[in-house]
Structures are given as structure tokens and as C-alpha cells.
Amino acid sequence: MTLTNDIGISIPKILLPKPDIDLHKWAVIACDQFTSEPEYWQQVKEIVGDAPSTLHMILPEVCLGTDEEQERIGSTKEIMKQYLSTGIFREVNDFIYVLRTVGRRTRRGLMVCLDLEHYDYNKGSETLIRATEGTILDRLPPRICIREDAPVECPHILVLFDDPNDTVFGPIDEKIEKLQKIYSFNLMLGSGHLTGVVLKNEDICNHIFESLGSLIDPDVFAEKYNLIPGHHRPLLFAMGDGNHSLATAKAIWEKIKPSVGMDHPARYALVEIENVHDPALNFEPIHRLVFNINTNLMEAMQAFWGNRLKVKDLGSKEEMFSLVDEDAEPWHQVGMITQEGFKLLEIHKPDDNLPVGTLQKFLDEFLAEERAEKIDYVHGTSVLLEKGQLPGNAGFYVPGIDKSDLFKTVILDGSLPRKTFSMGEATEKRFYMECRLIQ
């Protein structure tokens, strides 16, 4: 494994299914998607059946808290071992350039190994690789159970770099017709097409290292973000999706590092890196859905925010969307959906920078006091509208953020409130495809 220490990445040894494996059944969407739609995962099960699939190596979060959770935690590792022993994998010791097409847009990424020695998910971190949102520590144990002692990792992690001039991927695109496709197939359930290209070109690989390194040249870095030179440690990679999966890898690495030494595959995590400025990459807000509320919600909000809260009744979801998305007021605005209809919440003199942070502080206290059964974080509006209007539930519609502000915000202010943004809609999320040995 070739480690370029200054930029925290290396060329991975990737495991891919052999050509006779049905990739349409092999690849499934990230485990943290469609958590309020068990019918989606039932469809996945029906499509996959008993065929070799990453479905058998993951724990969909829709299973958390069910009888299936413990069963799957045990079975995932057995399936990994079975797949290794039966020889369904082939090894690719190279970068894989990933093209994900959904509709008319094609998003570009590169499969790399990230050095976990350069990553810290704790608040206030100034490492080369950083979290962009708060890490929910109680979400780590099920993931740790899956990864700990597992022979293989199969990631859905997307990590961002800030390259407005497209210096990293642009030259790859110029030569792509001469590069070898290693897979190309349609993803299940309307999630588009996935193509992987092996680089097999030393000049391109060296260019990738050099271009990423130039992004954190001290003078370039300070000028790009209007910083005082030398006052901020460089940030090269910021988490996009899969924050808790990378945090899990980090937690396990820190645990085993004293006994296995520094030259161990668990020191690294296989991820896809993407340019935050990719035209096909959209930042979507992540909305909140609260289930089985057992108290008066309006009274709880009034008690929490006092006279800073103003509530307006709205006539339609379209009016709610328009007012929240406009977000031009000096106060924070959040849409609320209940059985009674649509409302606009105005929180004046907010303590947080973003409306989602203002809302989340209330919801954290509300849930901690057991005033509702649970909360879910949903992408898109169809499930939010449908389930938010069920008796006892409430949905909260929040505005998105400008992706071009992400890196500077993390550099200056630290991580954002958890579940602030999503990279695309649920169907655009990363599918499990590539694997890697971690033992």
C-alpha cells in the first residue's frame, strides 16, 4: 500500500465481485436510507433473494430495534467469510474512478484509502480529515458490532474535497476514453447507473496526489478562505455521507492500534472522494419526523423558546416550502406538518447559525424528556408529508445550505449541527459496491 502521508490517502487494494456475479443484485443502497420505509427494504430482499449481495453484509438501519438486528449482526461476518472462502472476489490494486448517473446528471468520484491517523470526529478537531456534523455516539455501537472482527469492509462513505477549478478530476476526464471500464450496470429501484474505471496509469495517479496536495499549500489555503496565514491547520477532506461509518472505523482503529502496530489495514478506510463543486452534486436538506408525540407539542415549543417563537398558520404545503426555502428573514424559519395542517415557525434572536441547529436543540430536549417515541431524519418531502400528517406525528421542514460555504464554515466554526445536509436525494445515495480486506 503506497501511503502519501501529507494528504492522508493511499492507493487501495479493492475487492470486486467476479464477472459472473449479478451486479444489479450485488449493489444495494446505504444502510441509513429509507429508514421510515420498510417496504423499500422488503423490495430489496425480494430482488436479491439468495444471490451474492452486499445486502447480506450490512445492517439496514430500518432493522434497528427489531428482532432482526442481532441476527444480522452475527450473520454479516459469516457471509463475509463465506464470500472470501468461496472465491467470489477479484482484487484490483488501483484507484477506481466512479461515475454515478441519475437522470441526466453524472457525479464523479474516486475510490481511495483514507488514513485514519489524519481523522478526528470530535468537536473542535483541526485534522486533515474532519467531520462536518456532530457525531451521535449512541449510533456507533451497532456499527462497531458489524465492523469489529469483520474480515471485510464494504463502505458507503463519501468524502468531499474543495476543488473549484476541477484540477483533480478534470485531467482524468480528458483521458477517460482510453481507460478500462471494470464495471457498468443499472442500479436497482430507479437509482440510476454505476460505472467504474480503473486508472492503471502512473502519471494520472501522481497527478492526483500532486493536485490534492496543492489544495492545502499554506498560501493557497489561506487565500482561498481569506484566513490569516498559519492560523488554521489545513482541511483537505470533509465528510459528506457516512460520518458514523468513518467514526466507527476510527474507534476500532484506536482500540486495536496498540496491539497490531501502525502497518495494519484497519488503519485505513475505503471511501469515495468527490469534489464539492461537482455540478451533479446537490446539497439537500434533511428534514425531521417525530413519531407518537405524547404531549402538547405547541405548548412544549412555547415553553422552550418563549416569546421568541411566532407561529403562523399556512394554507398549503407549497406556501410552507416557499417561505422556508426563501429564508431571507433575520430570524430562523422552519415548516411544521401535523394532522392539523401546515404552520411556519419563526424563531427570533436565534442562538445558532442555522435554522436546523435551532430546531435540533429543541428536539433533543423534547426527545430526552420522552415526550415522543422516536425521531427520524428523512430526505425529500414525500415521506415527511405522508407520515408527518398521521395522528400523533409531526414533520419539520428545514432549509438547505449552500455547498460552496461548507469548507469555510467547518474551518471557522467547526462541525455543523448533525444531519444538516444530504448529498442528493435518497435514491442518489452511494450503493455498496467495492470491498476491502481489513484484517
N, C-alpha and C positions, 0 to 999 in steps of 0.2 A: 504494500500500500504506500503510495507516494504522498507524503504529507507536506503541504505548503503551509508552514506554521504561521506565517504572517497574516494569512487570510482565512485560516481555520477550515479549509476544505481539503479533500483528497479525492483521488480517482477511486471509485468504489468497485468492489467485486460483486456484481449483481447476479442474482439467480432469477431466471425466467423459465416459464413452462416450456417444455419441448414442443416442437411444431405440431405434434398430433393432439395437443390439448386444445379444447374448445375455449378460446379466449373470451367469447361472449358470456360464457358461464363462469370462467375463472375470475374475471374482474368484477368486484362489487363496490358500491359507494361507501364513503367514510362512515364509520360506526356511529358517529354522533349526528347523523342526518335522519330526518323523518321520525324523530323520537315520539311525536304525538300521532303518528300514522302507522300503527302496527300492520295495517293492511298492505303497506308498501313492502315491508319485510316479508310478509307472507307470500307476496308475489315473487320476491327474490328466491325464497325457498323453493317455490314451485318451478321456477325457471332452472335453478341449479340442480335440484334433485340430489343424486348421489355422485354427480360428476366432480372431478377435482376442481376446487374453487377456494378463493381466499375467504369466502363466507365461512368456511369451516375452521379458519384460523383466527377469527376475530370475535369479539363480543359486542354485537349491536347494542347500543345503549337503550334501545326500546325494551331489552330484556332485563335491565337493572331492576332489582327489587322483585323479580319473578322467580318461580321455581327453576327456570331455565338458566339463571345466572350462574349458579355454582356448577351446574352440569357442563356448561360451555367453558368455564374457566379451566376445568380439567381436560376437556376433550380437545381444546385448541392445540395444546402442546403434543398430544398424542398424534393428532393429524399432521402437525409439522414433522414429527419424527417419521411418520409413515411416508409422507411425500419424499423426504430425504432418502429413506431406505429403498423405496421403490424406483428411484431414479427418474422422477418426472421433471427434474430441473436441468437446465443447461446454464453454464456460467459465462458471463460477459464481463471481462475485466476492462471496463472503459466507461467514460461518460455516455449517457444516453440522453439525446435531445428529444424532448417530448412535445408533441403538437396535439392540443386538445381542441377539437372543433365542435361547437354547439351552435346550431343555426348558421349564420353567415360569419361568425367570428371564430378565429383560431388563436388560442392562447399558447404561448411558448414557455417551456421550462427546461431545466437541466437537472438530471439525477446526479447528486454528489453525496459524499460523506461529510458531515459536519463534525468537527472536533468539539466534543462536549466540554473540554477543558476551557474553551473560549465562550461558554454559555453559562448564564446565571439568570434564573427566572425570578429571583427575589426583587422586591421593590427597591428602587434606587441603584440597581445594577448599572455598571458602566463597562460591561464586557463587550467584545466584538460582536457577539450574537446576543440579542435581548428579546425578552417577551414584550409584546405590545399591549397586553392587557393583564389584569390581575389574575394570578393563578389560584384556582379554587382547590385548596389542598385536599378537601374531602372527596374530590373527584379522582384523585390519584390511586387510592388503594385497589379498585377493580382493575385498573390498567397495569399496576405493578404486579398483581397476581397473574395477569396474562403474560407479561414480558419476563418476569423473574424466572430464571432457569429455562426459558424458552430457547431452542436452538436457532430460531429464525426470527427476524423482524420483517414485517410487511407494513410499510408506513403509508399514511395518507397526509403526511406533513408537507405544507407549503410554506416556504420561507422567502421573504422579499429582499431585494436589493434596490438601491435608488440610482438608476442609470438613465437620466433624461435624454441623453444623446445616443442611446442604444449601442454603446461601444462593445458590450459583451456578446450579445446575440446577433447583432447586425451582420458581422462577417460570416457567421455560421450560415445565415440565410442565403448569403451570396453563393455559397458552395454546396447548398443542400442537395441539388440535383445529382451531385457526384458521390453523395454519402449513401450508406446502405441502410435501408429500412429493415428493422428487426421484428417489428410487428405493426399491424394496421388492421383495425377491426371496429365494428359498431358496438357501442356500449348498450347495456340493457335499459329498458324502460325510459326511452326518449332522452338519454343523456349524451347523445352525440357520438363522435368518432374519436378514436385514440390511435396515434401513430408514434412509434419510437424509432429513432435514427441513431445508429452507432457512429461515433465520430471517427475513430481509427485514424487519427491524423495528429501527429505530434505538434505541428505548427499551430493547429486550431487549439489544442489543449494548452500550449504555452500562452497563446493569445488570451485564453480565458483567465488564466492565473494573473497575467500582467494587467488585463483590463480591470479585473476586480480589485487588484492591489492599487491601481491608480485612483480608484474611487475614495480611498482613505489616505491618500497622500495628505500630509498635515495641512499644507497650504490650500490645496483644492477643497479639502473637507471644511476648513474654516470659512473659506469664501462662499462655498455653496450654501451654507446655513447661516451666514452672517454671524459668525462666532468670533470671539477673541482667540487668536491662535494659542494653542497649548492649554486652553482652559477646559476642554472637553475631550475625553478619550474617544477614539473613533468608533462609530457604529457602522458595520458593514451589512449585517443581516438582521432583519426584524421579523418576528413571527407573523405569519399570515393566517394559516389554518393549522390545527393540530398542536396548539400550545401545550395542552395537557399531555399529549403523547410524547413530545420532546422533553417536557418536565419529568415524565416517568423515566425516560431513558437516562436523564441526568441523575435522578435519585438513585437508580440502580447502579450506575457507574460509580457514584461517590461511595456507595455501600461496599462494592466489591474491589475497588481500586487498591486498597492496601494489601489485599491477598493475591491479586492477579498481576500487578505491575502495570506500567504505562503502555506497553506494547501489546494491547489486547483489543479485539474487535469491538467490545462493548464500550470502548472509549468514544466510538463514533456512532452517528445515527444517519441512516439513509433518508434523504429528503429530496424534494424537488424545489429548486430555487427559481424564482420568477422576478422579472423586472416590474416594479410597482407602476411604471409608466407604460406598460404594455397596453395598447389601445383596446385589446379584447378583455382586459381585466377590469371589472367593475366592483366598486365597493357598495355593498348593500347593507342597510341597517338590520339589526337583529332585534326583533320585537319580543315582548314578554307576554306570556299566557299563564294566568294564575287559576288554579283549579280548586273547586269546592271551598269557597270562602265561607267562614262560619261566623262572621261578624259584619257590622255595618261598614262597608268599605269607605263610603264618603266621610263618615264620622272619623274613621281612622286617619284619613288623609288630612282632614281639617285639624286634627289633634297634632299631627306630625309637622305640618307646615304653617299652621296658624293662619293669620291674616295675609300671609304671603301667597296663599292659594286662591285663585279665582277659577270658577268653573262655568263654562258656557255650554248650553245645550245646542246640538247641531242637528241639521235636518237630514244629513246623508253621509255615507262613508266618503263620497267624493269631496264634500266640503271639509271633512276632517283631514283627508290626505293633503288637500291643497294648503290648508292653514299650517299644518305641521311641516310639510316639505318646504314651504316658503321660509319659515324660521327666520324672519328678519327683525323680530322684536328684541328689545334689550332683556326681556325675561325669557325663561325657558317654556316651551310648549310641547305637550305630549297629548296624543289622542287616546281616548279610553272607549272601549267597546264592551257593553254589557247587554243583558237581556232587555234593558230599558231603552237601548239605542246608543247614540254616539255623543261624546262630550269632548270638549277641549279643556285640558288642564293647563292653566298658566301659573307658573311658579316664579314669583317676583323676587328679586335680590337673591339669586341662587348662590350657593356656596361652591358649586362645582363649575368646571369649564364647559361641560357638555350636558345637554338635557338627559341623556341616558344615564349619566352619573347621578344627577339629581334624583331621577326616578329610582335608580337601583338602591340608593341609601334607604329610601322609604320601604321598598320591597324587602330588603334584607331584614329590617327590623320587624316588618309585618310577618314574614315567614318565621323568624326566630321566636316570635311570640305565639306561634302555632295558630295563627288566625286563618290559615288556609292549608290545604293538604300538600300542595307542591307547586313549583313553578317550572315552566318550560321556556326555552329560548328558540324562537321559530323564525325561519326565513320565508320571505314572501308574505302575502296577505290572505290567501285563501283559507288556510287553517286558522289563522288568527281571527278572521271574521266569523268563520263557522263555529269554532269552539268557544270564542270569546262571548258569543251571544247565548250560550247554553245556560240554563239556570245555575246559579252559584259560581259561575266563572267570570273572569274579566280579562280582556285583552288590552295591551298597551302598545300603541303605535308610536315609534320614535323616529326622529330624523336621522339621516346618514351623515357621514363625514367626508370631507374632500381628501381623496387618497394622496394628493400631492403634498398635503400637510403632515402626513403620518410621521416621516422620519424626524423632521424638525421638532414635532410635538414630543416624541419619545426622547429625543436628545435633551430638550429643555425641561420637560415636565415629568418625564418618567412614563410608566405604563398607563394606558387608558383604563377606564372602568371596564370590568370584564364584560365580554360579549357586546362590544361596542359596534363592531362591523363584521360583515361577512364578505368573503371574496366571491361574489356572484350568488345566484340563486341556488337552491338545494340541488337541483339536477346538474348544476355545473361543477359541483364539488369533485375533489380528486377521488378517483377509483383506486382501490388496491390493485397493484399490478406487479411491480418489481419487489423482490425479496432479497434478503442478505443474511448470511450466517453471522451470529453474534456470540458464538461460543468457540 
